[in-house]
Amino acid sequence: MEPVNLFDLATRQSQWLAVRQSAIASNIANANTPGYTANDVEPFEKVLDRTAVTLKATEAGHLGAEATNAGFNVKPEEATGSIMPSKNTVVLEDELMKAGEVRRSFELNTAIVKAFHSMMTMVVKS
């Protein structure tokens, strides 16, 4: 097994999160554009699959547990019984949920990097 550079992994995730945040912002900006199709990026796990890094759960439920969005999965045409006049696929509630996930992931990424940076500086000072 090769060593994993945590800072490189955190950088990759930050870059991926920035791209996803841009896609979500574009979806929200085009919510009223007729015929616009909502976009998203591939999951970060698939990005990692193309590299030598694999994620392992130390306990059941640590990885793969996603926040539920009960009540927000309903498509606009199902909720109202008719197709939206704009005929686009953007559901603002879903996009806002995704934006919240991205924000939380950025915060977690930053906290982990900060903690490991503190540990590294303590080791170097010793």
Buried (B, 14 or more C-beta within 10 A) or exposed (E): EEEEEEEEBBEBBBEBBEEBBEBBEBBBEBBEEEEBEBBEBEEBEEBBEEEEBEEEEEEEEEEEEEEEEEEEEEEBEEEEEEEBEBEBBBBEEBBEBBBEBBEEBBEEBEEBBEEEEEEEEEEEEE
